[in-house]
Amino acid sequence: MNSNYIKTVALGILVFLAIHSSAQETVTIPLTQPKEKGFLKIGIINGSISIQGYKGDEVIVKGIKRVGKSRRKSKSKNGRNGLKRITNSSLEFSAEEYDNTVHVRSVPQGTTDFEIQVPENFSLKVSTINRGDVFIENINGTIDVSNTNGKITLKDIKGSVSADALNKDIIVNFLKVTPNVPMAFSSLNGDIDVTFPSTFKADVKIKSDRGEIFTDFDLKTKPSKANITKDANRKYNAYRVKVEKWIVGSINGGGPEILFKNFNGDVIIRSK
């Protein structure tokens, strides 16, 4: 299918691009309202995602098929001996736009990395699971990002962030924070390292089971009670009780709640 195929509907513009070609392809997606804020959604199984804000009014999506040696062992049964396996190294993804919302999808087979450019005033919902990191730079909007087995790096962000990484670090650098908007950062096996402007105001809740907590803000801590929960499922005529202790405090007089939750890594809150 032609990569510049555009389908126009009566109440807006719907762009659908299906790519099935070589190992690399770039497509440009016009927006219904180029001067207004937009929203990008991308969730993939295997691959890295890099998103860059730029001074333009289109979304540019580059897909790169990662080609490597197959991990699958050859089979000798059913007459396969002496035959050559034909590997499909072609690239397949789709991008759909409607009313300034762009949704990028990739097939689950194989590994495809994405390099995407969006206008600076864009919000993002981004996720990947295996074989890749997430890198986002120069975005002014709301960012919701998740990575199961890779690192999350957000650079020069203006807006608000919700970030969740299971097995790697989360590194965020804010130029400006949207006021009065709560945020959350969580990891299981990596550090959480977030830099805020020195004038940043927030009420914070911080917890790290097997890590340490560092900050150069003047954090005013508050007394907090342990959160005690009792499991509703009884076993051996007994209840399981879980006790959670959080550090609660305020920065620069307080503001919206910012949550930092970690299990096996440090929490670092920096000012600049």
HELIX and SHEET records of a PDB file:
SHEET    1   A11 LYS A   7  VAL A   9  0                                        
SHEET    2   A11 GLY A  12  SER A  21 -1                                        
SHEET    3   A11 LEU A  91  TYR A  98 -1                                        
SHEET    4   A11 THR A 101  SER A 106 -1                                        
SHEET    5   A11 GLY A  38  GLY A  43  1                                        
SHEET    6   A11 PHE A 122  THR A 128  1                                        
SHEET    7   A11 VAL A 134  ASN A 147  1                                        
SHEET    8   A11 ILE A  49  TYR A  54  1                                        
SHEET    9   A11 THR A 111  PRO A 119  1                                        
SHEET   10   A11 GLU A  58  ARG A  66 -1                                        
SHEET   11   A11 GLN A  24  PRO A  30 -1                                        
SHEET    1   B12 LYS A   7  VAL A   9  0                                        
SHEET    2   B12 GLY A  12  SER A  21 -1                                        
SHEET    3   B12 LEU A  91  TYR A  98 -1                                        
SHEET    4   B12 THR A 101  SER A 106 -1                                        
SHEET    5   B12 GLY A  38  GLY A  43  1                                        
SHEET    6   B12 PHE A 122  THR A 128  1                                        
SHEET    7   B12 VAL A 134  ASN A 147  1                                        
SHEET    8   B12 ILE A 152  ALA A 165  1                                        
SHEET    9   B12 ILE A 170  VAL A 177  1                                        
SHEET   10   B12 ILE A 192  PHE A 196  1                                        
SHEET   11   B12 VAL A 267  SER A 271  1                                        
SHEET   12   B12 ILE A 213  THR A 215  1                                        
SHEET    1   C13 LYS A   7  VAL A   9  0                                        
SHEET    2   C13 GLY A  12  SER A  21 -1                                        
SHEET    3   C13 LEU A  91  TYR A  98 -1                                        
SHEET    4   C13 THR A 101  SER A 106 -1                                        
SHEET    5   C13 GLY A  38  GLY A  43  1                                        
SHEET    6   C13 PHE A 122  THR A 128  1                                        
SHEET    7   C13 VAL A 134  ASN A 147  1                                        
SHEET    8   C13 ILE A 152  ALA A 165  1                                        
SHEET    9   C13 MET A 183  SER A 187  1                                        
SHEET   10   C13 GLU A 257  ASN A 262  1                                        
SHEET   11   C13 ALA A 202  SER A 208  1                                        
SHEET   12   C13 ILE A 247  ILE A 251 -1                                        
SHEET   13   C13 LYS A 220  LYS A 222 -1                                        
SHEET    1   D 2 ASN A 227  LYS A 230  0                                        
SHEET    2   D 2 VAL A 241  GLU A 244 -1                                        
END                                                                             
